[in-house]
Amino acid sequence: MYDDHVPTYLNGSLYEFFESRDNFRAYKALIDGLGYKELLGRTGTSTLFPATDEAFARYFAAQGKSGDVEQLVHDLPQSAKKYLFYSSMLNMTYLSHQLSNVQSSDVGGGEGMALRRNTVLTYLDSVPFVDYAQLPRNIYWDRFAAKGGVYLADNGVRPMVHFTPGFYSNSGLTPSDWDVMTRGNANMPYDGTGIYVNGIHVRPENADVVCENGYVHIPDDVIEPQGNMAEVMGLHPEMSGFTRLMEKFAYPEFNGEIDRQVKISKGLPTDNNDSLVFIKRYFNRTDFASDPEGKIDLNSYGMLLYDPAQNQRGGETDMGAFFVPSNKALEDYWISDEGAFLRDNYESLDDVSTNVIAAFVQNHQRMSFKGSYPHTWDIMTDPNGLEMGVDEADVERTYMANNGVVYLINKVYPPVDYQSVYAPVLVSGLTSVMRPAIKNDQDNDFNMKYHFYLRSQQNEFNLLVPTDKALEYYRDPITWAAYEYNKTGDREIWSFRLNNVGNVVADVYRADADGNKGTFLRTVGEDDNGRWIVNNRLQDILDMHIAVAVDETNPYAGYLDDGSHDYVLTKGGSLLKPVGLKENMEIVAGGDIESGLPAAKVVVAEGDGRKAYYEMGNGHTFFIDKILQDPFKSVYVAMSDRQDKFGKFFTLLLGDEDVMAYIENDENSKDLEPIFSNMMGEQSVGIGMVVSTFQNYRYTVLVPTDDAVDRAFADDPNLLTWEEIKELMNQNVTPEEIGQKVRYLLDFLHYHFIDGMLPVSANISVDGEYETAARREDGTDGFTPIRAQGGNGQLSFYCTMNNQSANVITTDPNAYNILTRDFIVNGNNVVAATQISASSRAVIHLVDRALNYHKK
């Protein structure tokens, strides 16, 4: 019958195919030596990749062996025979075009998607004993010293990696990609019709040999199992430096079933508790939630992006990629300016702490081989979504592993953490408190995550970092500002430190009469409520110690240490005043000027006499010996203290309660508010009287001299003082008319409150239009503008409505560039307040004219 006939195009069974040919004696010897004759002769459905005797001769010659290849195979130990045969065998039948197909898929019917398949090689076929000297050097491997080493099993079945025309077209892999991926391997030219298996070419004419029970694809050379990425890196001396860094995260995982099976295969007893076999794993963010032995907190210790020893990484359709800097590249980085912050804190790159070096290693890992083809490198991003800047010219050689591609590169791709201004903070022994304040990898509600802001490579920053010693002396703004307003009450000094679980807490002391640390009061930060309070102050400190260095829209943005700016604006809106260049720079803030305190200095790094000053990829970092404090005096307090200079204008700003009460029922006057208010709300209150129009921003306040105020009122009969308006009230003038007079006066006063911090500067030029707090006269939304022009120690303001001008009076240093801060705190009682809810910074200038934009 028909079923009894074998098609004539078949080559008999797989075994008969080899038996009938005289150029596969070596491969047939493998089959016979492993007892596979019957399986391949009668049953089964297999795919084989057998090398010819000529290929085996080259294989043995490379090992220094010569002679009859069949005999050389017979002489191999069983483990070596399994190693060669099992890695060339698949347990299913695949024609060459079917290798890249998967059984089911949501995309494209599964065709052309696979680049890997599991061979019949298992962990039992190769469990080497690794000498202790070759094991990773960390606490988890010390236990094997007494035994001299350990047996290590594979981390998953070793797959075969195959590249087929179907995969090329489906995945978008290009010939130019292939050239980079095979750099250094002349035996792997791009072939759009043939296939590559574990890096060995199978020409189209040598593929798809059909047998009764399977297919044969004849490669040009002997196919061997490929190591995983970790093994490939460990085999090449030029990668040894980076491999040592990676090994810091290696971990010996014990699997009882694997241990038992290996013992059985080796004829060893299984009823004892002696653990024989382990799997070499790597702590990683993909599949390691915690340390199985409970020795460390992995979040603090650090992890890799994925496990480079996981053979099955990516499944059938993908794998990983690893950019590995050469030893020379690491050395060049270490001695470069970029590596200076590490050199100042560690003896060598090997000594860098694991929580720091983890980010370095991670940045060279790619989760997806297919997602990181060379033609995408110009737009490829790192794990944080930032461009890596990889160039094909960086690749010296490429190695294909069973779970990814390893690129040996001639440069380092430091993570954004290493390039940013906060990098020195992460490693310095001087900055343990600011480290968690800037960058806390724990995902919790208390994490301020300032590193997201400071890591921007499109911006440039000045980062001033108070050392741990400096942070022991922090004048709490709430209590000191309340004292400045009331002239009574306790002022507090906070001393920040890390507690025994690594959280920032503050020991609070009562300040003595001289403002020095006195009696201990309490510790803040041990509970959740306290942590909110501590973070509130740390945020206030950070906003004061960060300044944008380059911003074309802001004339007060600049590098503190280059001598170009005598004032620089902070992130929080305050002004810093630097003097000196680079590490010799000194700097003061408004609170220091207000209290007559000395300037902050760039500290000397411990042990080597160098300054703690760094030029990083996106700015400059300075470790300083004291906290820069904002002013504690509000606009109200600062003006009250200078009534001999600001008296008449300040009196006008105080307003009149009787007048405001008289117009409160006038419908047209309901939007009118006093200049100063305590801003009492349901959940917040001002520390004393604050400017009611301020909105958590920065401002300039112009204060006309007493003579200038008198001239303004003499020149405009419609402009009335509060006393004159009250006289009209006594004459029974209607609330509506009184409201009009009040609005006119308040508009005049508001015009002297400007959005924007504009100090008098010796070397910064200003020429621009700014909004004031005065509403537009035409009834439209918005505010009446004013123009500011200045430089060379002068500053003038021009009313754009009538060309009036006012000049800052600079003959008296106590009457201009007066820095202030208005505070809003939580609750309705300043004494019980714990949080700074909002604040507004301002600079006050005495000017020679009152600007009345109503006067035409």
C-alpha positions in Angstrom: 0.0 0.0 0.0 1.0 3.6 -0.3 1.7 4.0 3.4 4.3 1.2 3.1 6.4 3.3 0.7 9.0 5.8 1.7 9.3 8.9 -0.6 12.3 8.6 -2.8 13.6 12.1 -1.9 14.1 11.2 1.7 17.6 10.2 2.9 16.5 7.4 5.2 16.5 7.9 8.9 18.8 10.4 10.5 21.1 7.7 11.6 21.1 6.1 8.1 22.0 9.5 6.7 25.2 9.6 8.7 25.9 5.9 8.2 25.7 6.2 4.4 28.2 9.1 4.2 31.9 8.9 4.9 32.4 12.6 5.8 30.4 12.5 9.1 32.4 9.8 10.9 33.2 12.1 13.8 29.6 13.1 14.3 28.4 9.5 14.0 30.9 8.6 16.7 29.2 11.1 19.0 25.9 9.5 18.3 27.2 6.0 18.9 29.1 7.0 22.0 26.1 8.5 23.6 23.7 5.7 22.6 21.5 7.6 20.2 21.7 5.1 17.4 18.3 3.6 18.0 16.5 6.9 18.6 17.9 8.5 15.4 17.4 5.3 13.5 13.8 4.5 14.2 11.8 7.1 16.1 11.7 10.7 17.1 11.5 13.9 15.3 14.7 15.9 15.6 16.7 18.6 13.9 20.4 18.2 13.8 23.3 20.6 12.9 26.1 18.1 12.3 29.6 19.2 11.4 31.6 17.4 8.8 34.9 15.5 9.5 36.8 18.4 7.9 35.2 20.8 10.4 36.0 18.5 13.3 39.6 18.3 12.2 39.8 22.1 12.4 38.0 22.0 15.8 40.5 19.5 17.2 43.5 21.3 15.6 42.5 24.5 17.4 42.9 22.5 20.6 46.3 21.1 19.6 45.0 17.7 18.6 45.5 15.8 15.4 44.8 12.4 14.0 41.7 10.4 13.0 38.7 12.6 14.0 36.6 9.5 14.7 39.1 8.3 17.2 39.5 11.8 18.7 35.8 11.8 19.4 35.9 8.3 21.0 38.7 9.6 23.3 36.6 12.5 24.6 35.0 12.1 28.0 31.2 11.6 28.1 30.6 15.2 29.3 32.5 16.6 26.3 30.5 14.3 23.9 27.3 15.6 25.5 28.5 19.1 25.3 29.1 18.8 21.5 26.2 16.6 20.5 23.4 18.0 22.6 24.2 21.6 21.6 23.6 20.6 18.0 20.2 18.9 18.5 16.7 20.2 18.7 13.8 17.9 19.8 11.5 19.1 17.1 11.7 19.3 13.3 12.5 22.6 11.7 13.3 23.5 8.2 15.6 26.5 8.0 12.8 29.0 7.3 10.8 27.6 10.3 13.5 28.2 12.9 12.4 31.8 13.4 8.7 30.9 13.8 6.9 30.7 17.1 3.8 28.5 17.7 1.5 31.4 18.7 1.8 35.1 18.7 -0.3 38.3 18.7 1.9 39.8 16.0 2.4 38.5 12.4 1.2 35.0 13.0 4.4 34.1 14.8 6.6 34.1 11.6 10.1 35.4 11.7 10.0 36.3 15.4 12.3 33.7 17.1 16.1 33.9 17.3 16.6 31.2 20.0 15.5 27.7 20.7 16.4 25.3 23.5 18.7 22.5 22.6 18.7 19.2 24.5 21.7 20.3 26.5 20.7 20.6 30.1 22.4 21.7 33.4 23.1 18.1 34.2 25.4 17.8 31.1 28.0 20.4 32.4 28.4 21.2 36.1 32.0 22.3 36.5 33.8 22.7 39.8 35.0 26.3 40.0 38.0 27.0 42.1 37.6 29.5 44.9 40.1 31.8 43.4 37.8 32.1 40.3 34.7 32.9 42.4 33.3 36.4 43.0 34.7 38.4 45.9 31.8 39.3 48.1 30.3 38.0 51.4 28.1 35.4 49.8 31.0 33.3 48.4 33.2 33.3 51.4 31.6 30.0 52.6 33.3 28.1 49.7 36.8 28.9 50.8 37.1 25.8 53.0 36.1 23.5 50.2 38.3 25.2 47.7 35.5 26.1 45.4 32.0 25.0 44.4 30.0 23.2 41.7 28.1 25.7 39.6 25.1 24.6 37.5 23.6 26.6 34.6 21.0 29.3 35.3 18.4 27.8 32.9 18.7 25.7 29.8 21.3 26.9 27.3 19.5 27.9 24.1 20.8 27.9 20.6 21.0 31.4 19.0 20.0 31.4 15.3 19.7 34.2 12.8 17.6 33.6 9.7 16.4 35.7 6.8 12.9 35.6 8.3 14.1 37.1 11.5 16.1 39.8 9.7 13.1 41.0 7.8 10.7 40.7 10.7 12.8 42.4 13.4 14.2 45.2 11.3 17.8 44.0 11.6 19.9 45.6 8.8 23.2 44.6 7.2 24.9 47.6 8.8 23.6 46.4 12.2 25.1 43.0 11.4 28.5 44.5 10.7 28.6 46.1 14.1 27.1 43.0 15.9 29.8 40.7 14.4 32.7 43.2 14.6 36.0 41.3 15.0 34.5 38.0 13.6 35.6 37.7 9.9 33.7 34.4 9.6 30.3 36.0 9.9 29.5 38.1 6.8 25.9 39.1 6.4 23.9 36.5 4.5 20.3 37.2 3.6 19.6 33.7 2.5 21.6 31.4 4.8 21.4 31.1 8.5 23.8 31.4 11.5 23.6 29.0 14.4 25.7 30.0 17.5 27.8 32.1 15.2 28.4 29.3 12.7 27.3 29.7 9.1 24.9 27.3 7.4 24.9 28.0 3.7 21.6 27.7 1.9 22.8 24.7 -0.2 23.7 22.8 3.0 20.4 23.4 4.8 17.1 21.5 4.8 18.4 18.0 4.2 15.2 15.9 4.7 15.3 12.6 6.5 12.5 10.2 7.5 12.5 11.4 11.1 13.9 14.9 10.9 16.0 17.5 9.2 19.7 18.1 8.9 21.4 21.5 8.4 25.1 21.2 7.8 27.2 24.1 9.3 30.6 25.2 8.1 32.2 24.4 11.5 31.5 22.5 14.7 28.6 24.1 16.7 29.4 24.6 20.4 27.0 25.9 23.1 27.5 29.6 23.8 28.1 31.0 27.2 25.8 33.6 28.7 26.8 37.2 28.9 28.4 36.9 32.3 30.5 33.9 31.1 31.5 35.7 27.9 32.7 38.7 29.9 34.6 36.5 32.3 36.5 34.8 29.5 38.0 37.9 28.0 40.8 39.6 30.0 40.1 43.0 28.4 36.7 43.0 30.2 38.1 41.9 33.5 37.8 45.3 35.2 34.1 45.7 34.4 33.5 42.0 35.2 34.8 42.6 38.7 32.4 45.4 39.2 29.5 43.2 38.1 30.6 40.3 40.3 29.9 42.5 43.4 26.2 41.5 42.7 26.8 37.8 42.1 24.9 35.4 44.4 25.1 31.6 44.9 21.5 30.4 44.7 20.7 27.0 46.1 18.1 24.8 44.4 17.4 21.5 46.2 16.1 19.6 43.2 19.0 20.6 41.0 21.4 19.6 43.8 19.7 16.2 44.2 19.7 15.5 40.4 23.4 16.4 40.1 24.2 14.2 43.0 22.3 11.3 41.4 24.1 11.9 38.1 27.5 11.8 39.9 26.5 8.7 41.9 26.7 10.7 45.2 24.4 10.2 48.2 21.3 12.4 48.3 20.3 11.8 51.9 22.8 14.1 53.5 22.5 17.9 54.1 25.7 18.8 52.4 24.8 21.3 49.6 26.9 20.4 46.6 25.7 22.5 43.7 24.7 26.1 43.4 23.5 28.4 40.6 25.4 31.6 39.9 22.8 34.4 40.0 23.1 38.2 40.0 21.0 40.5 42.2 18.8 42.4 39.7 15.8 44.6 39.5 13.9 42.2 37.2 13.5 39.1 39.3 15.1 39.6 42.7 12.7 41.1 45.3 15.0 40.6 48.3 18.2 38.9 49.5 17.2 35.3 50.1 19.6 35.1 53.0 18.4 38.3 54.6 21.9 39.7 55.0 21.3 43.0 53.2 18.6 45.4 51.9 19.0 45.1 48.2 17.6 48.6 47.6 20.4 50.0 49.7 23.0 47.5 48.5 22.2 48.0 44.8 21.2 45.7 41.9 21.8 45.2 38.2 19.1 45.9 35.7 18.8 42.1 34.8 20.7 38.9 35.5 23.4 38.5 32.8 23.7 34.8 33.7 20.1 34.0 33.1 20.3 31.8 29.9 16.6 32.3 29.1 16.7 36.1 29.2 14.1 37.3 26.7 12.6 34.0 25.8 12.6 32.8 22.2 12.0 36.1 20.6 14.5 38.5 22.3 17.5 38.6 24.6 19.6 41.3 26.2 22.6 43.5 25.3 25.6 44.7 27.3 28.0 47.5 26.5 31.2 46.6 28.4 33.9 49.2 28.7 37.4 47.8 28.2 39.9 48.0 31.0 41.6 51.0 29.3 38.3 52.7 29.0 37.7 52.3 32.7 41.2 53.5 33.5 40.7 56.6 31.3 37.4 57.4 33.0 38.9 57.0 36.5 41.7 59.6 35.8 39.4 62.0 33.9 37.6 65.1 35.3 34.4 63.1 35.2 35.8 60.5 37.6 37.3 63.1 40.0 34.4 62.8 42.4 35.0 59.1 42.7 38.8 59.4 43.1 38.3 61.8 45.9 36.4 59.2 47.9 37.7 55.8 46.8 41.1 54.2 46.3 40.0 52.6 43.0 37.0 51.9 41.0 36.9 48.4 42.6 36.4 50.1 46.0 33.4 52.1 45.0 30.4 51.1 47.2 27.9 48.8 45.7 25.0 51.2 45.9 27.0 53.6 43.8 28.5 51.3 41.3 25.2 49.5 40.7 23.9 52.5 38.7 27.2 52.5 36.7 26.8 48.8 35.7 23.1 49.2 35.0 23.7 52.0 32.6 25.6 49.7 30.3 22.8 47.1 30.2 20.0 47.0 27.7 16.9 45.0 28.4 16.2 44.2 24.7 18.6 43.1 22.0 16.0 43.9 19.4 15.3 47.3 20.9 18.9 48.4 20.8 20.1 47.6 17.2 23.1 49.8 16.2 21.0 51.8 13.8 18.9 53.1 16.8 21.9 54.1 18.9 21.6 57.8 18.0 18.2 57.9 19.8 18.8 55.1 22.3 18.1 56.1 25.9 19.5 54.8 29.2 17.3 53.2 32.0 16.3 56.8 33.1 15.1 57.7 29.6 18.1 59.9 28.8 20.1 59.7 25.6 23.2 57.5 26.0 25.2 58.9 23.1 26.5 55.5 21.8 28.4 55.6 18.6 29.4 52.6 16.3 33.0 53.8 16.5 33.0 53.1 20.2 32.7 49.3 19.5 36.0 47.5 19.5 34.6 43.9 19.2 31.4 42.1 19.6 30.7 38.7 21.2 27.5 36.8 20.8 26.2 35.1 24.0 23.3 32.7 24.4 21.2 35.4 26.1 22.5 38.5 24.5 25.2 40.4 22.6 28.2 41.8 24.4 29.8 44.9 22.9 33.4 45.6 24.0 33.6 49.4 23.9 36.4 51.9 24.2 34.6 54.4 26.4 32.4 54.6 29.4 28.7 55.6 29.5 28.3 56.9 33.0 24.8 57.1 34.3 23.1 60.4 34.7 23.8 60.1 38.4 27.5 60.2 37.7 27.3 63.1 35.3 25.0 65.3 37.4 25.9 67.9 40.0 24.6 65.7 42.8 27.1 62.9 41.9 29.7 64.0 44.4 27.0 64.0 47.2 26.3 60.3 46.6 29.8 59.2 47.5 31.3 61.8 49.8 31.8 61.1 53.5 31.0 64.7 54.2 27.4 64.7 52.9 25.5 61.7 54.4 22.6 64.0 55.4 22.2 65.7 52.0 22.5 62.4 50.2 19.0 61.1 51.1 17.6 64.6 50.9 18.6 64.8 47.2 18.3 61.2 46.1 16.3 58.7 48.0 15.6 55.5 46.0 13.0 54.3 48.4 9.5 54.7 46.9 7.6 56.5 49.7 5.7 59.6 50.5 8.6 61.3 52.1 10.9 61.1 49.1 11.5 64.5 47.7 13.3 63.2 44.6 15.3 66.4 43.9 17.6 64.3 41.7 14.9 64.2 39.0 15.3 68.0 38.8 19.1 68.1 39.1 19.8 65.3 36.6 18.6 67.4 33.7 21.4 67.6 31.1 19.6 70.4 29.2 20.1 72.7 32.2 23.1 73.8 34.2 23.2 74.3 37.9 25.1 75.5 40.9 24.6 73.0 43.7 25.8 74.2 47.1 25.9 71.3 49.6 26.2 72.0 53.3 28.3 69.3 54.9 27.1 67.1 57.7 28.9 69.4 60.2 27.3 72.5 58.6 23.9 70.9 59.0 24.3 70.7 62.7 23.5 74.4 62.9 20.3 75.4 61.2 18.3 78.4 62.3 14.7 77.3 62.0 13.0 79.9 59.9 9.6 79.7 61.6 10.8 80.4 65.1 13.4 83.0 64.0 11.0 84.8 61.8 8.4 84.9 64.5 11.0 86.3 66.9 11.9 89.0 64.4 8.3 90.1 64.3 7.4 89.8 67.9 10.8 90.3 69.5 9.8 87.6 72.0 9.6 83.8 72.0 12.1 80.9 71.7 14.3 80.7 68.6 15.3 77.2 67.7 18.4 75.7 66.2 18.1 72.3 64.4 20.9 69.8 64.1 20.3 67.3 61.3 21.7 63.8 61.4 20.9 60.3 60.3 19.2 57.9 62.7 20.0 54.2 63.1 17.7 53.3 60.1 19.1 55.9 57.7 16.4 58.5 58.0 17.2 62.2 58.5 16.1 63.5 61.9 16.7 66.8 63.6 17.7 67.4 67.2 16.2 70.7 68.2 17.8 73.2 70.7 16.7 76.4 72.2 18.9 79.3 71.0 20.4 81.4 73.7 20.4 85.2 73.8 23.4 85.4 71.5 21.8 83.0 68.9 23.9 80.0 69.8 22.9 76.5 70.5 21.5 76.1 74.0 19.2 73.7 75.8 18.1 70.5 74.0 14.3 70.5 73.5 13.3 67.4 71.3 14.1 65.3 68.3 12.0 65.6 65.2 11.6 63.0 62.4 11.3 59.7 64.2 7.6 59.3 63.3 5.7 60.0 60.1 4.5 63.4 61.2 8.0 64.3 62.2 9.4 63.1 58.8 7.0 65.5 57.0 8.3 68.3 59.2 12.0 67.4 58.6 11.4 67.1 54.8 9.7 70.5 54.8 12.9 72.0 56.2 15.2 70.0 53.9 13.2 71.1 50.9 13.5 74.7 52.1 17.3 74.2 52.4 17.6 72.7 49.0 15.6 75.4 47.3 18.0 77.9 48.9 21.1 76.0 47.8 20.3 75.3 44.1 20.7 78.0 41.5 20.3 77.7 37.7 23.6 78.6 36.1 22.5 79.3 32.5 19.2 80.9 31.6 19.0 83.5 28.9 15.7 84.8 30.2 17.1 85.5 33.7 20.0 88.0 34.0 20.6 86.7 37.6 21.3 83.1 36.4 25.0 82.4 36.3 27.9 80.4 37.7 28.7 81.4 41.2 32.4 80.8 40.8 33.3 82.5 37.6 33.2 86.1 38.7 30.5 87.1 36.3 27.7 87.6 38.8 27.6 89.5 42.0 24.0 88.2 42.6 22.6 84.8 41.6 19.0 83.8 42.0 18.2 80.5 43.7 15.6 77.9 42.9 13.5 79.1 45.8 13.7 82.8 44.6 16.3 84.1 47.0 19.5 85.9 46.1 23.0 84.7 46.8 26.0 86.9 46.8 29.3 85.2 45.7 32.8 86.6 45.9 35.9 84.9 44.5 36.6 82.3 41.9 36.1 78.5 41.7 37.1 76.7 45.0 38.2 80.0 46.5 34.7 81.4 46.3 32.9 82.6 49.4 29.1 83.2 49.4 26.5 84.9 51.6 22.7 84.8 51.5 20.1 87.3 52.7 19.9 85.9 56.2 23.7 86.0 56.6 23.7 89.6 55.6 20.8 90.4 57.9 22.4 88.7 60.9 26.0 89.9 60.2 27.2 86.3 59.8 30.4 85.3 58.0 30.3 83.9 54.5 30.1 80.2 53.7 33.3 78.8 52.3 34.1 75.8 50.1 35.3 73.2 52.5 38.6 71.3 52.4 38.1 67.6 51.6 39.2 65.4 54.4 42.6 63.8 54.1 44.1 65.3 51.0 43.8 69.1 51.3 41.9 69.5 48.0 38.8 71.7 47.9 35.4 70.0 47.7 34.6 71.6 44.4 33.6 69.7 41.2 32.8 70.7 37.6 30.2 68.1 36.5 28.4 67.5 33.3 25.6 69.8 34.1 27.0 72.3 36.4 29.3 73.0 39.4 29.1 71.4 42.9 30.4 73.1 46.0 30.6 71.5 49.5 30.2 74.5 51.9 30.9 74.8 55.6 27.7 76.5 56.7 24.0 76.6 55.8 23.0 79.6 53.7 20.0 81.1 55.4 17.2 83.2 54.0 16.3 86.4 55.7 14.0 86.1 58.7 12.6 89.6 58.5 9.5 90.2 56.4 8.9 93.3 54.2 6.9 94.6 57.1 9.6 94.1 59.7 12.4 95.4 57.5 10.5 98.6 56.7 9.5 99.1 60.3 13.1 98.8 61.3 14.0 101.7 58.9 11.2 104.2 59.6 13.8 107.0 59.6 14.2 106.3 55.9 10.9 104.6 54.9 8.6 106.3 57.4 6.0 108.1 55.2 5.7 105.4 52.6 5.5 102.7 55.3 2.8 104.6 57.0 0.8 104.6 53.8 1.3 100.9 53.4 -0.1 100.3 56.9 -3.5 101.6 55.7 -6.4 102.5 58.0 -8.7 99.9 59.6 -11.5 102.5 60.0 -11.5 103.4 56.3 -11.4 99.8 55.2 -14.3 99.0 57.5 -16.3 102.0 56.1 -16.2 100.7 52.5 -16.5 96.9 53.2 -20.2 96.9 52.3 -19.7 98.9 49.1 -20.2 96.4 46.2 -17.6 98.1 44.0 -14.9 97.9 46.8 -15.1 94.3 47.8 -11.9 93.4 46.0 -9.9 96.0 47.9 -7.5 94.7 50.5 -4.9 96.2 52.8 -1.3 96.1 51.7 -0.4 94.2 54.8 -2.4 91.3 56.3 -1.8 88.4 58.6 -3.4 86.2 55.9 -5.3 84.2 58.4 -7.0 81.2 56.7 -8.6 77.9 57.8 -5.3 76.1 57.6 -2.6 78.7 57.3 -1.5 82.1 58.7 1.3 84.6 58.1 4.1 85.1 60.5 3.1 88.6 61.5 2.0 91.0 58.8 2.8 90.0 55.2 2.2 91.6 51.8 -1.3 90.5 50.8 -0.5 90.5 47.0 2.5 88.3 47.3 2.0 84.8 45.8 4.9 82.5 46.8 7.2 84.3 44.3 9.9 86.9 44.3 9.5 90.6 44.2 11.0 94.0 44.3 9.6 96.8 46.5 10.3 100.4 45.8 10.2 102.8 48.7 10.1 106.5 47.8 11.8 108.9 50.2 9.7 111.1 52.4 10.3 114.0 50.2 9.4 112.0 47.1 6.1 111.0 48.8 5.3 114.6 49.7 5.9 115.7 46.1 3.7 112.9 44.7 0.7 114.0 46.8 1.4 117.7 46.1 1.4 117.0 42.3 -1.8 115.0 42.2 -4.9 116.4 44.0 -6.7 113.1 43.4 -4.1 111.2 45.5 -5.2 111.4 49.1 -3.5 110.1 52.3 -5.4 107.9 54.7 -6.0 110.9 57.0 -7.4 112.9 54.2 -9.7 110.1 53.2 -10.9 109.7 56.8 -11.7 113.4 56.8 -14.0 112.8 53.8 -15.7 110.0 55.8 -16.4 112.5 58.6 -18.0 114.7 56.0 -20.5 111.9 55.2 -19.0 111.2 51.8 -20.6 107.9 50.5 -18.8 104.6 50.9 -18.8 104.3 47.1 -16.9 107.6 46.7 -14.5 106.7 49.6 -13.9 103.4 47.8 -12.8 105.2 44.7 -10.3 107.3 46.7 -9.0 104.1 48.4 -8.6 102.3 45.1 -6.7 105.3 43.6 -4.4 105.3 46.6 -3.9 101.5 46.7 -3.1 101.5 42.9 -0.5 104.1 43.5 1.0 102.0 46.3 0.8 98.7 44.4 2.7 100.2 41.5 5.8 100.1 43.7 5.5 96.3 44.2 7.1 94.6 41.2 7.0 90.9 40.1 10.7 89.9 39.9 13.7 90.2 42.2 15.8 93.1 40.9 18.9 94.0 43.0 21.3 96.7 42.2 24.2 95.0 40.6 27.8 96.0 39.7 28.2 93.6 36.8 24.7 92.5 35.7 22.8 94.5 33.2 19.0 94.7 33.4 16.7 96.1 30.7 13.2 94.7 30.7 9.5 95.2 31.4 7.9 93.8 34.5 4.4 93.6 36.0 3.5 95.5 39.1 0.7 94.7 41.6 -1.4 97.6 40.2 -4.4 96.4 38.2 -4.8 97.8 34.6 -6.9 101.0 34.5 -8.8 99.8 31.4 -10.6 97.1 33.4 -8.9 94.3 31.5 -7.2 91.4 33.2 -3.6 91.9 34.0 -1.3 94.4 35.7 0.2 97.7 34.9 3.8 97.3 33.7 7.0 99.1 34.7 10.4 99.1 33.0 13.7 98.4 34.8 17.1 99.4 33.5 20.4 99.1 35.3 24.0 98.0 35.6 27.3 99.3 36.9 25.9 99.7 40.4 22.8 101.7 39.3 19.2 100.8 38.8 16.3 102.9 37.5 12.6 102.3 37.0 10.4 103.9 34.4 6.6 104.3 34.4 5.6 103.2 30.9 2.3 105.3 31.2 3.9 108.7 31.6 7.7 108.3 31.4 8.3 109.1 35.1 11.5 107.7 36.4 12.8 106.7 39.8 16.4 105.9 40.6 17.6 103.7 43.4 19.5 105.7 46.0 22.8 103.9 46.5 24.6 106.4 48.8 23.3 104.6 51.8 24.1 100.8 51.9 21.4 100.2 54.5 18.7 101.6 52.2 18.9 99.4 49.1 19.3 95.7 48.3 17.5 94.9 51.5 16.5 91.2 51.3 13.4 90.0 53.0 11.1 87.0 53.3 7.4 86.8 54.1 6.3 83.4 55.6 2.9 81.6 55.5 2.8 78.6 57.9 0.4 75.8 58.7 -2.4 76.1 61.2 -3.8 79.3 62.7 -1.3 79.8 65.4 2.3 80.7 64.6 3.5 79.3 67.9 2.2 75.9 67.1 3.2 75.9 63.4 5.4 73.1 62.1 5.5 73.6 58.4 6.4 76.4 56.0 3.4 76.4 53.7 4.5 79.2 51.4 6.8 82.2 51.3 7.8 85.2 49.2 11.2 86.8 48.8 11.6 90.4 48.1 14.3 93.0 47.7 13.6 96.6 49.0 15.1 99.8 47.5 14.9 103.4 48.5 14.1 105.5 45.4 14.2 109.2 44.7 10.7 109.4 43.2 7.2 108.1 43.8 5.8 106.8 40.5 2.2 107.8 39.9 1.1 106.2 36.7 -2.3 107.9 37.1 -0.7 111.3 36.6 -0.5 112.1 32.9 
